Amino acid sequence: IVLDIYGKNTIMYSRRTLLTNFNKTFNLSENKEMILSQNITKNEFLATETDKGTFIFNNKYFNLISYLKEFNEEKILYYLVYPNGLKVNEIEEYLNGKTENTNDGFTHRKTIYKLRW
């Protein structure tokens, strides 16, 4: 098993250059990174564009580090950390317990359902 334990989760990906198209449509200066704000919850999302397309990330870092003691480590081969925008010393701070600007990505809610046929 490979376990994602830390990083900015990708919420959406498109091969299209959505930020470029948006900026051209509204005559805005070219911007390859943008913070999108959701009106009701005030959640923010980081949108970035590369030559591969457009990515939208949760603007908070997904953090399962505090839950590691609950997992059976014998079955976990690798722990993944996605360092989007972090320096090595910042990653070390989070691995050592820092929780600022993080969330647990709905791990406390049932999100997988078995459908009846």
Helices and strands as residue ranges (DSSP letters): E 2-7, E 10-14, H 18-25, E 33-37, E 44-50, E 53-58, E 61-63, G 65-70, G 73-75, E 78-81, H 88-95, E 102-103
